């Protein structure tokens, strides 16, 4: 559908489109079928997406307080493991 509407003028009324449903469409009964549509464009919206400055789009640009706290706790637990071995006092306290 996106490809069929790309480049269509914004004041389009009753434009006839023929689209083919992709073979990987979630509804198996519609896969590969053709559809004839009559399209009128009523409204066009643009969404501005902020670009991330990090390499991963799921990682916030700045650590949130809870993320920073979780990192400190993980670092403290790792230090305790090295000092006291597995199951050291901090690790036992964290599990409680």
C-alpha angles and dihedrals in degrees: 000000000000092000092047092053097043110113095011111139116255094239094056117145126187096351111177115228131181114201133176118220109238119253091239095054113139095238103069093199091064099045114123094003123132123233129196112210135184109212131194117181109225101167140001123205132187123206119208111215119198112231116233120235092208128082093242118057091211094057115087115237090238124029112254117232090257092051092049090048092049090051091050091049092049091049091048092049091050090050090050091050090053092048101040104020125239113334094026120168096272093048091050089049092049092053093049 
